[in-house]
């Protein structure tokens, strides 16, 4: 995933050029599509403002059972389509949740968590709401500063600050979306979160998610492709729909 503020000039003079999305599907002929995987893994996807007005009934008909929707980025961006996407997904019978795109060089983890939770990232144990998710990955605004100019120790503290604030306000730890490569490069492959935070691993076009970062033994979500029959990136939940609903309830 990546940032959406493509028209905003950053204070360091860098233009945003990336976008954030997530999704899941059966593979297509596209090279970036995910490989075929059998049940009981559950298909889903994610969207951002780039998908705008999603046909949720069509998405449900194509087999999606969950979706993560981008709510916020840093402390100054809110997806203008979030409300309609979030409510529309629920009305179509999808289990849905919200995610936040982290910019650790702009403000503290706690500050960004508060902004996220105030703008759609909250959670309730109704069986339809996925826990809040933190998207933390390569800096979309600078190829040079892939880790946002933040040291490994400070990055771990930033993630912990975000996670602690989400836990304090919602009672749940956030799902962490990342890649194994970024996690190793920017956190030193920290094992501080494996026992508490569910993992959303990103690895595309392969039959398996590969070695997991930071001491995680299991993945909860896997982003396995960037294109497919569902809007956005393609994802799997590691379990049945019933298990997904139990996970959503926090059990």
C-alpha positions as CSV (number, residue, x, y, z in Angstrom):
1,X,0.0,0.0,0.0
2,X,1.1,3.6,-0.3
3,X,0.1,7.2,0.2
4,X,-2.8,9.0,-1.5
5,X,-1.8,12.6,-1.0
6,X,-0.4,12.8,-4.6
7,X,-1.1,16.5,-5.1
8,X,0.3,17.7,-1.8
9,X,3.8,19.1,-1.8
10,X,5.6,17.8,1.3
11,X,7.5,20.2,3.6
12,X,10.7,18.5,2.4
13,X,9.7,19.4,-1.2
14,X,8.8,15.9,-2.3
15,X,5.6,15.2,-4.3
16,X,3.5,12.3,-3.2
17,X,3.2,9.7,-5.9
18,X,1.7,6.5,-4.5
19,X,-1.6,5.1,-3.4
20,X,-2.9,2.8,-0.7
21,X,-5.2,-0.1,-1.4
22,X,-5.8,-3.7,-0.4
23,X,-7.9,-6.6,-1.8
24,X,-8.2,-10.3,-2.7
25,X,-9.3,-12.5,-5.5
26,X,-8.8,-15.6,-7.6
27,X,-5.9,-15.0,-10.0
28,X,-6.3,-13.5,-13.4
29,X,-3.9,-13.5,-16.3
30,X,-2.2,-10.4,-15.0
31,X,1.3,-11.0,-13.8
32,X,0.6,-9.2,-10.5
33,X,-2.4,-11.3,-9.7
34,X,-2.3,-13.7,-6.8
35,X,-1.9,-17.5,-7.2
36,X,-4.9,-19.8,-6.8
37,X,-5.4,-21.0,-3.2
38,X,-8.0,-23.3,-1.8
39,X,-10.4,-23.0,1.1
40,X,-10.8,-22.5,4.0
41,X,-9.0,-19.3,3.4
42,X,-11.4,-16.4,2.9
43,X,-11.2,-13.9,0.1
44,X,-11.3,-10.1,0.6
45,X,-9.9,-6.8,-0.5
46,X,-9.2,-3.3,0.5
47,X,-10.0,0.1,-1.0
48,X,-9.1,3.7,-0.7
49,X,-10.2,7.0,-2.3
50,X,-8.9,5.7,-5.6
51,X,-11.8,3.3,-5.8
52,X,-14.3,6.0,-5.0
53,X,-17.8,4.6,-5.3
54,X,-17.6,0.8,-5.1
55,X,-20.3,-1.5,-6.3
56,X,-20.5,-3.5,-3.1
57,X,-23.2,-5.9,-4.2
58,X,-21.0,-6.9,-7.2
59,X,-18.0,-7.3,-4.9
60,X,-20.0,-9.6,-2.7
61,X,-21.2,-11.6,-5.7
62,X,-17.6,-12.1,-6.8
63,X,-16.8,-13.8,-3.5
64,X,-15.4,-11.0,-1.2
65,X,-16.3,-11.5,2.4
66,X,-14.2,-8.8,4.0
67,X,-12.6,-5.5,3.1
68,X,-10.2,-3.1,4.8
69,X,-10.8,0.6,3.9
70,X,-8.3,3.3,4.2
71,X,-9.4,6.0,6.7
72,X,-6.5,8.2,7.4
73,X,-2.8,9.1,6.8
74,X,-0.6,10.9,9.2
75,X,-2.8,13.5,11.0
76,X,-4.0,15.6,8.1
77,X,-5.5,13.2,5.5
78,X,-8.9,11.6,5.7
79,X,-10.3,9.5,2.8
80,X,-13.2,11.6,1.5
81,X,-15.1,8.4,0.4
82,X,-14.6,6.6,3.6
83,X,-18.1,6.9,5.0
84,X,-19.8,5.7,1.9
85,X,-17.4,2.9,1.4
86,X,-17.5,1.7,5.0
87,X,-21.3,1.8,5.3
88,X,-21.8,0.4,1.8
89,X,-19.6,-2.6,2.6
90,X,-21.6,-3.4,5.7
91,X,-24.9,-3.0,3.9
92,X,-23.7,-5.6,1.3
93,X,-22.9,-8.1,4.0
94,X,-19.1,-7.7,4.1
95,X,-17.1,-7.7,7.3
96,X,-15.1,-4.5,7.2
97,X,-12.4,-2.6,9.0
98,X,-10.4,0.6,8.6
99,X,-6.6,1.1,8.2
100,X,-4.2,4.0,8.8
101,X,-1.2,4.8,6.6
102,X,1.7,5.7,8.9
103,X,4.1,8.5,8.4
104,X,6.5,8.1,11.4
105,X,8.5,11.2,10.5
106,X,5.5,13.6,10.9
107,X,4.1,13.0,14.4
108,X,4.1,10.5,17.2
109,X,2.5,7.1,17.0
110,X,0.0,8.0,19.7
111,X,-1.0,11.2,17.8
112,X,-1.6,9.4,14.6
113,X,-3.6,6.7,16.4
114,X,-5.8,9.3,18.0
115,X,-6.5,10.9,14.6
116,X,-7.2,7.6,13.1
117,X,-9.6,6.5,15.8
118,X,-11.4,9.9,15.6
119,X,-11.9,9.5,11.9
120,X,-13.3,6.1,11.3
121,X,-10.7,3.7,12.9
122,X,-12.7,2.7,15.9
123,X,-13.7,-0.8,16.7
124,X,-16.7,-2.6,18.2
125,X,-17.3,-6.3,19.0
126,X,-20.3,-6.7,16.7
127,X,-18.8,-9.4,14.5
128,X,-18.9,-7.1,11.5
129,X,-16.0,-4.8,12.4
130,X,-12.4,-5.8,11.9
131,X,-9.8,-4.5,14.4
132,X,-8.0,-1.3,13.4
133,X,-5.0,-1.8,11.1
134,X,-1.7,0.0,10.8
135,X,-0.1,0.2,7.3
136,X,3.6,0.7,7.9
137,X,6.0,0.3,4.9
138,X,8.4,2.0,2.6
139,X,8.3,5.8,2.5
140,X,6.3,6.7,-0.6
141,X,7.7,10.3,-0.6
142,X,11.4,9.5,-0.6
143,X,13.3,6.7,-2.2
144,X,16.3,7.7,-0.2
145,X,14.7,7.6,3.2
146,X,12.9,4.3,3.0
147,X,12.5,4.2,6.8
148,X,11.5,7.9,7.0
149,X,14.8,8.9,8.5
150,X,13.9,7.1,11.7
151,X,16.3,4.8,13.5
152,X,15.3,1.2,14.1
153,X,14.9,1.8,17.9
154,X,12.7,4.9,17.3
155,X,10.7,3.0,14.7
156,X,9.9,0.3,17.2
157,X,8.9,2.9,19.8
158,X,6.7,4.7,17.3
159,X,4.8,1.5,16.4
160,X,4.5,0.6,20.1
161,X,3.1,4.1,20.8
162,X,0.5,3.6,18.0
163,X,-0.4,0.2,19.2
164,X,-0.7,1.2,22.8
165,X,-3.0,4.1,22.0
166,X,-5.3,1.9,19.9
167,X,-5.4,-0.7,22.7
168,X,-6.1,2.0,25.3
169,X,-9.1,3.4,23.3
170,X,-10.5,0.2,21.7
171,X,-9.4,-2.7,23.9
172,X,-7.7,-4.3,20.9
173,X,-4.2,-4.3,19.4
174,X,-4.1,-3.2,15.8
175,X,-3.3,-5.5,12.9
176,X,0.1,-4.6,11.5
177,X,0.5,-4.5,7.7
178,X,4.0,-4.7,6.4
179,X,6.5,-6.6,4.3
180,X,9.2,-8.8,5.6
181,X,11.9,-6.8,3.9
182,X,10.8,-3.4,5.3
183,X,10.4,-4.8,8.8
184,X,13.9,-6.2,8.8
185,X,15.4,-3.0,7.3
186,X,13.5,-0.5,9.4
187,X,12.9,-2.2,12.8
188,X,15.8,-4.6,12.9
189,X,13.3,-7.4,12.6
190,X,11.9,-6.6,16.0
191,X,10.0,-9.4,17.7
192,X,8.3,-7.0,20.1
193,X,4.8,-7.3,18.4
194,X,4.5,-10.9,17.4
195,X,2.8,-12.1,20.5
196,X,0.2,-9.3,20.6
197,X,-0.5,-7.8,17.1
198,X,-2.0,-9.9,14.3
199,X,0.2,-9.8,11.1
200,X,-1.0,-8.6,7.7
201,X,1.9,-9.7,5.5
202,X,2.4,-8.3,1.9
203,X,4.0,-10.6,-0.7
204,X,2.7,-10.7,-4.2
205,X,2.5,-13.3,-7.0
206,X,3.7,-16.3,-5.0
207,X,2.1,-19.5,-3.8
208,X,3.0,-18.8,-0.2
209,X,3.7,-15.6,1.9
210,X,7.2,-16.8,2.6
211,X,9.3,-16.3,5.8
212,X,7.4,-14.1,8.2
213,X,9.1,-11.1,9.9
214,X,9.7,-10.3,13.6
215,X,9.0,-13.6,15.3
216,X,5.5,-14.0,13.9
217,X,4.7,-17.7,13.5
218,X,1.3,-17.2,11.7
219,X,-0.2,-14.6,9.4
220,X,-3.7,-13.4,9.8
221,X,-4.1,-11.6,6.5
222,X,-2.0,-11.9,3.4
223,X,-1.9,-9.4,0.6
224,X,-1.0,-11.7,-2.3
225,X,-1.7,-9.6,-5.4
226,X,-2.2,-6.1,-6.7
227,X,-4.7,-6.9,-9.4
228,X,-7.7,-9.2,-9.6
229,X,-11.5,-9.4,-9.9
230,X,-12.0,-7.3,-6.8
231,X,-11.2,-3.6,-6.5
232,X,-7.8,-2.8,-5.1
233,X,-5.2,-5.3,-3.9
234,X,-6.1,-8.9,-3.4
235,X,-6.1,-10.5,0.1
236,X,-6.7,-13.7,2.0
237,X,-7.8,-14.3,5.6
238,X,-6.2,-17.5,7.0
239,X,-9.4,-19.2,8.0
240,X,-13.1,-19.6,7.3
241,X,-15.8,-16.9,7.3
242,X,-16.9,-18.2,10.7
243,X,-13.4,-17.8,12.0
244,X,-13.1,-14.4,10.5
245,X,-16.3,-13.3,12.3
246,X,-14.9,-14.7,15.6
247,X,-11.7,-12.7,15.0
248,X,-13.8,-9.6,14.3
249,X,-15.5,-10.1,17.7
250,X,-12.2,-10.2,19.4
251,X,-12.4,-13.9,20.5
